[in-house]
Amino acid sequence: MLYDFLVKAYGQGEPIFLADVSYKDMKPAMLRQAMSRLVEKGQLRRFDKGIYYIPDTSIFPTGALLSSDKVIERRYLSDKGQRCGYISGQNFANQFGLTTQVPMSCTVVSNKATTKERRIRLGQQEIILRQPRCTITKQNFLVLQILDLLADVDRYSEIEQAEARQRFKDYFGRVAMNFSSMEQYLSYYPVKIFKNMYEMGLLYGVSA
């Protein structure tokens, strides 16, 4: 049965994208109807158009809700185990500790973006989806993510420059990143990134 197949293939609490589901010889219209019947029975939940999940067990009778973060991860940040995107903008600046401001929308840079920038909704979450400056891979996504932040650090940071500098240096140490790993990507960024890196003491050496 379709439900058993979905449980085995996806498990509970994981996004199920209708476009990715292939079950026996079911055509898209038949599959969509079958998924709708499972929703009516309470075996599936609809997160958004074309996105479903099997409710996870929780203390609530209706089951735990699917998080927007998990949907974003599966749709835009990874593809068949390969890294294809990352969180950027004020969202990453907040995670990095440069600002306490939590934006209403989530900025995502992904190879899956088809336009330079557009706003979409996933459930209740607004997404600002951007094309990358170059193709994102497992090897370079951390570099591109930090360079995005450095390009706009003057706009996002609410803390003293010395504290911000230390945060960057601590981060580079944790992920074993150095200037040479960033250098090949600097040409994709506006000239002001050099000014920002210089003022942070990070130009030509992260231990400067």
QUIQUIJO-V823220 format. One record per backbone hydrogen bond with DSSP energy under -0.5 kcal/mol. NH is the residue of the N-H (numbers start at 0). CO is the residue of the C=O. If there is no record, write none. Layout:
nh=NH co=CO
nh=NH co=CO
This chain:
nh=4 co=0
nh=5 co=1
nh=6 co=2
nh=7 co=3
nh=8 co=4
nh=9 co=5
nh=10 co=5
nh=10 co=6
nh=12 co=53
nh=13 co=10
nh=15 co=51
nh=16 co=14
nh=17 co=15
nh=17 co=49
nh=19 co=16
nh=20 co=16
nh=20 co=17
nh=23 co=21
nh=25 co=22
nh=30 co=26
nh=31 co=27
nh=32 co=28
nh=33 co=29
nh=34 co=30
nh=35 co=31
nh=36 co=32
nh=37 co=33
nh=38 co=34
nh=39 co=35
nh=40 co=36
nh=41 co=37
nh=41 co=38
nh=42 co=37
nh=43 co=37
nh=44 co=52
nh=46 co=44
nh=46 co=50
nh=47 co=50
nh=50 co=47
nh=51 co=15
nh=52 co=44
nh=53 co=10
nh=54 co=52
nh=55 co=63
nh=62 co=59
nh=63 co=55
nh=70 co=66
nh=71 co=67
nh=72 co=68
nh=73 co=69
nh=74 co=70
nh=75 co=71
nh=76 co=71
nh=76 co=72
nh=77 co=72
nh=78 co=81
nh=81 co=78
nh=83 co=76
nh=84 co=76
nh=85 co=108
nh=87 co=106
nh=90 co=87
nh=91 co=87
nh=92 co=88
nh=93 co=89
nh=94 co=90
nh=95 co=91
nh=96 co=92
nh=96 co=93
nh=97 co=92
nh=98 co=92
nh=102 co=100
nh=105 co=125
nh=106 co=104
nh=107 co=105
nh=107 co=127
nh=108 co=85
nh=109 co=107
nh=109 co=129
nh=110 co=83
nh=112 co=109
nh=117 co=128
nh=119 co=126
nh=121 co=124
nh=124 co=121
nh=125 co=103
nh=126 co=119
nh=127 co=105
nh=128 co=117
nh=128 co=126
nh=129 co=107
nh=129 co=127
nh=130 co=115
nh=140 co=136
nh=143 co=139
nh=144 co=140
nh=145 co=141
nh=146 co=142
nh=147 co=143
nh=148 co=144
nh=149 co=145
nh=150 co=146
nh=151 co=147
nh=151 co=148
nh=152 co=149
nh=154 co=151
nh=155 co=151
nh=156 co=152
nh=157 co=97
nh=163 co=159
nh=164 co=160
nh=165 co=161
nh=166 co=162
nh=167 co=163
nh=168 co=164
nh=169 co=165
nh=170 co=166
nh=171 co=167
nh=172 co=168
nh=173 co=169
nh=174 co=170
nh=175 co=171
nh=175 co=172
nh=176 co=171
nh=180 co=177
nh=181 co=177
nh=181 co=178
nh=182 co=178
nh=183 co=179
nh=184 co=181
nh=185 co=181
nh=185 co=182
nh=187 co=184
nh=188 co=185
nh=192 co=189
nh=193 co=190
nh=194 co=190
nh=195 co=191
nh=196 co=192
nh=197 co=193
nh=198 co=194
nh=199 co=195
nh=200 co=197
nh=201 co=196
nh=202 co=196
nh=204 co=201
nh=207 co=204
